[in-house]
Amino acid sequence: MEKSLVDLDNGTTCSSWNYSGQRLAAGSVDGFLSIFDSRDPAASSSFTCTSKSRSYLAQLACLCPLLNARDREEAEGEVHETGIVKVVWTPPEFGDSVACVCADGTLSLWEEVVEGTNSIPNLHPFSRHSRNYLGNTQPLQWKLCKSFKSNSSQVLDVQFGVSLSGLKMVAAYSDGHIRVYELLDPLELKNWQLQVWEFDQAHQRWLPVAELALPDNKGDQVYSVAWAPNIGRPYEVIAVATHKGIALWHLGLIPDTDGRLSVEQVAVLSGHRGEVWQMEWDMSGMTLATTGSDGKVRLWQSNLNGVWHEQAAFEPTT
């Protein structure tokens, strides 16, 4: 039996649950970032919108605080409002913050702080507009803390990872490059350092081990990539979305003598009409959820014979 947990506004293009499933971040076509909290965190029965921020107006206020009224008006005219196409939460040990990828290729980081300060609150919501912070109930607000923009390429995707040295952010760009950023201070999400890897035998280096593309598909723009959790399979499962559909690949775990891993395309899912915006696997790696420009969320599973099919489709109700 289906049960509605949250009502999203018309124009919502992407959404993402936090690590505990008690908070939901959603981006919209008009550039709003909305945060939804559970009324009952223990039950996660229903969610209400507790914050709504406009990405570019907030950027303008943060980056141009010294402009006079006339200059600010001119600057606003130069800033094009654009939609948010992907939202990703940072790992929980770094507080409540999200990364937003916008349709114009910019990347922004948003952080929830105590109103009027740069203090990071604790992680669990207790009320709609405030949380219990160090024994005191203080109002919270979401603030833009960092914006990444390149004049030559656009950000297509972003993911976070935690290593022994701290938090890392990997961003994929439209020019085919991947940039790795490292957070310099765990309490300051605005201070990032770009890591550059070069080919040098005396230092650590990255080597390609597989290429997930058929000969006729090389050069196709990739909209999204999702790596399925592995719970004991002798291979990895990776979903790759292009304009030709969603390709599912099996990636071997044992390299050959040249250090390459075996790859096999096992399915192409073509239910979406238009671009695929976002893909997420469930915790078991057995069900893939996808959403795209056709306004539908589709669930995909394979049968006992390994044949993939659409299990369900959801669309907004009016």
C-alpha positions in Angstrom: 0.0 0.0 0.0 1.4 3.4 -1.0 1.8 6.1 1.6 2.7 9.7 0.9 5.5 11.0 3.2 6.1 14.4 1.8 4.5 16.8 -0.7 7.0 18.4 -3.1 6.3 21.6 -4.9 5.6 21.7 -8.7 8.9 22.1 -10.5 10.9 20.0 -8.1 13.7 18.5 -10.2 15.8 16.5 -7.7 15.8 15.3 -4.1 18.1 13.5 -1.6 17.6 11.9 1.8 20.3 12.5 4.5 22.1 9.6 6.1 19.4 8.8 8.7 16.4 9.3 6.4 15.0 12.0 8.7 15.7 14.9 6.4 15.1 15.5 2.8 16.7 18.2 0.5 14.9 19.1 -2.7 15.9 21.4 -5.6 13.6 23.0 -8.0 13.6 24.4 -11.6 13.4 28.0 -10.3 16.5 27.6 -8.1 15.0 27.0 -4.7 16.6 24.6 -2.2 14.0 23.2 0.2 14.7 21.2 3.4 12.0 18.9 4.9 12.1 17.6 8.4 10.1 14.8 10.0 7.5 15.8 12.5 8.3 12.6 14.5 12.0 11.7 13.9 11.5 8.3 15.6 8.7 7.3 13.2 9.5 9.4 10.1 5.8 9.4 9.5 5.5 12.7 7.6 7.7 15.6 6.5 7.2 19.4 6.4 9.2 22.1 4.8 11.4 23.8 7.4 13.6 25.9 5.1 13.5 27.3 1.6 16.4 29.3 0.1 16.9 30.9 -3.3 20.3 29.9 -4.5 21.3 32.9 -6.7 19.8 35.7 -4.5 21.7 34.2 -1.6 24.9 34.0 -3.6 24.5 37.7 -4.5 24.0 38.7 -0.9 27.0 36.7 0.2 29.4 37.6 -2.6 28.4 41.3 -3.1 27.7 42.7 0.4 29.3 46.0 -0.3 27.4 47.0 -3.4 25.2 50.0 -3.3 21.6 49.8 -4.3 22.2 50.7 -8.0 25.1 48.4 -8.4 23.3 45.6 -6.7 20.3 46.1 -9.0 22.7 45.9 -12.1 24.3 42.8 -10.6 21.0 41.1 -10.1 20.2 41.7 -13.7 23.4 39.9 -14.8 22.6 36.8 -12.6 20.5 34.3 -14.4 18.2 32.3 -12.2 18.7 28.6 -13.0 17.3 25.4 -11.7 19.0 22.9 -9.4 19.5 19.5 -11.0 21.2 17.6 -8.2 21.4 17.7 -4.4 23.9 15.7 -2.4 24.3 15.6 1.4 27.8 15.7 3.0 28.7 12.8 5.3 27.0 13.2 8.7 30.2 13.8 10.7 30.6 17.1 8.9 27.3 18.6 10.1 24.2 19.2 8.0 25.2 20.6 4.6 24.4 19.9 1.0 26.0 20.4 -2.4 23.8 21.7 -5.2 24.6 21.3 -8.9 22.8 23.9 -11.0 21.6 23.7 -14.6 24.2 26.4 -15.7 27.0 24.1 -14.4 27.8 25.9 -11.1 28.3 24.1 -7.8 27.4 25.5 -4.5 27.7 24.3 -0.9 25.0 25.1 1.7 25.4 24.7 5.4 22.9 24.9 8.3 24.2 27.2 11.1 22.8 28.9 14.1 21.2 32.2 13.0 23.6 35.1 13.1 26.7 33.0 13.6 28.9 30.5 11.8 28.4 27.8 14.5 27.5 24.3 13.3 24.5 22.8 15.2 24.0 19.2 16.1 22.4 16.8 13.7 18.9 15.9 14.8 15.8 18.2 14.4 13.5 18.9 17.3 11.3 21.6 16.0 10.4 23.3 12.7 12.6 26.5 13.1 15.1 25.6 15.8 17.0 22.8 17.3 18.5 22.0 20.7 22.1 23.3 20.4 24.4 22.9 23.3 21.5 22.9 25.7 19.9 26.0 24.2 17.1 26.3 21.6 18.3 28.6 18.9 17.0 29.4 15.5 18.8 27.9 12.5 19.2 29.0 8.9 20.8 27.6 5.8 23.6 29.7 4.4 25.7 29.6 1.2 29.3 28.9 2.3 31.1 28.2 -1.0 30.4 28.5 -4.8 32.5 26.8 -7.5 32.3 28.1 -11.1 34.4 27.5 -14.2 34.4 29.7 -17.3 35.4 26.8 -19.5 33.3 23.8 -18.3 30.2 22.9 -16.3 29.8 20.7 -13.2 27.8 17.6 -14.1 27.9 15.5 -10.9 29.4 15.6 -7.4 30.0 13.0 -4.7 31.7 13.1 -1.2 34.0 10.6 0.4 35.7 10.4 3.8 39.4 9.4 4.0 41.9 9.3 6.8 42.9 12.9 5.9 39.4 14.2 6.0 36.5 15.0 3.7 37.0 14.9 -0.1 34.7 16.1 -2.8 34.9 14.7 -6.4 33.3 16.8 -9.2 32.8 15.7 -12.8 33.0 18.4 -15.4 31.7 18.6 -18.9 35.2 18.8 -20.4 35.8 15.3 -19.4 37.9 16.1 -16.3 37.4 15.1 -12.7 38.6 17.4 -10.0 39.2 16.2 -6.4 38.9 18.8 -3.6 40.0 18.3 0.0 38.5 20.1 2.9 41.3 21.9 4.8 39.3 22.6 8.0 36.4 20.3 9.1 34.7 23.2 10.7 35.0 25.5 7.7 33.2 24.2 4.6 34.3 27.2 2.6 38.0 26.3 2.6 38.8 23.7 -0.1 42.0 22.7 -1.8 42.0 21.3 -5.4 44.1 18.2 -5.6 46.0 17.6 -8.8 47.4 14.1 -9.7 50.2 13.8 -12.2 51.9 10.9 -13.9 55.0 10.2 -11.8 56.4 6.8 -11.0 57.8 8.2 -7.7 54.4 9.3 -6.5 50.8 8.0 -6.1 48.9 8.1 -9.4 45.6 7.1 -10.9 45.4 4.5 -13.6 42.3 3.6 -15.7 41.2 0.1 -15.2 37.9 0.0 -17.2 35.9 1.9 -19.8 32.1 1.6 -19.6 31.2 2.3 -23.2 30.6 0.3 -26.3 32.7 1.3 -29.3 29.8 3.1 -31.0 28.9 5.0 -27.8 32.3 6.5 -27.0 32.0 10.3 -26.7 28.4 10.2 -25.6 27.7 12.7 -22.8 27.1 11.0 -19.4 24.3 12.5 -17.4 24.6 10.4 -14.2 26.5 7.4 -12.8 25.3 5.2 -9.9 27.5 2.5 -8.3 25.4 -0.3 -6.6 26.3 -1.5 -3.1 27.9 -4.9 -3.2 26.6 -7.5 -0.7 28.6 -10.5 -1.9 28.5 -10.5 -5.7 31.6 -11.5 -7.5 31.3 -8.4 -9.6 30.2 -4.7 -9.3 27.0 -3.3 -10.9 27.2 0.3 -12.3 24.4 2.3 -13.9 25.4 4.9 -16.6 22.8 7.3 -18.0 23.3 8.9 -21.5 20.9 10.2 -24.1 20.5 6.6 -25.4 19.2 5.3 -22.1 20.5 3.7 -18.9 23.2 1.1 -19.4 23.8 -1.4 -16.7 27.4 -2.8 -16.5 29.0 -5.7 -14.7 32.6 -4.9 -13.6 34.9 -7.7 -12.6 36.8 -7.6 -9.4 40.0 -9.5 -10.5 42.4 -7.5 -12.8 44.1 -9.2 -15.8 47.8 -9.2 -16.5 47.5 -5.6 -17.8 45.7 -4.4 -14.6 42.4 -4.0 -16.5 39.0 -5.2 -15.1 36.5 -7.1 -17.2 33.3 -5.2 -18.2 30.0 -6.4 -19.7 26.9 -4.4 -20.6 24.0 -6.5 -19.3 21.0 -4.3 -20.0 19.8 -1.0 -21.4 16.8 0.6 -19.7 14.8 2.9 -22.0 11.6 3.8 -20.1 12.4 7.5 -19.6 11.4 10.0 -22.4 14.2 12.5 -22.3 17.2 13.0 -20.1 17.8 11.0 -17.0 18.6 13.4 -14.2 19.4 11.3 -11.2 19.8 7.6 -10.2 20.0 6.0 -6.8 20.4 2.3 -5.7 18.7 0.9 -2.6 20.9 -0.4 0.2 20.9 -4.0 -1.2 21.9 -2.9 -4.7 18.9 -4.8 -6.1 16.6 -1.9 -7.0 17.5 1.2 -9.0 15.4 4.4 -8.8 15.7 6.9 -11.6 14.1 10.3 -12.4 14.3 12.4 -15.5 12.8 15.2 -17.6 9.6 13.3 -18.2 8.6 14.0 -14.7 8.5 10.4 -13.5 10.3 8.3 -10.9 10.9 4.8 -12.1 12.0 1.7 -10.2 14.0 -1.1 -11.9 14.7 -4.6 -10.8 15.9 -7.8 -12.4 14.1 -11.2 -12.3 15.6 -14.5 -11.4 17.0 -14.9 -14.9 18.8 -11.6 -14.7 16.5 -9.7 -17.0 16.0 -6.1 -16.0 12.5 -4.6 -16.2 10.5 -1.6 -14.9 9.0 -2.5 -11.6 7.0 0.7 -10.9 6.6 4.3 -12.1 5.4 7.3 -10.1 4.4 10.8 -11.3 3.3 13.9 -9.4 -0.4 14.2 -8.6 -2.3 17.4 -9.0 
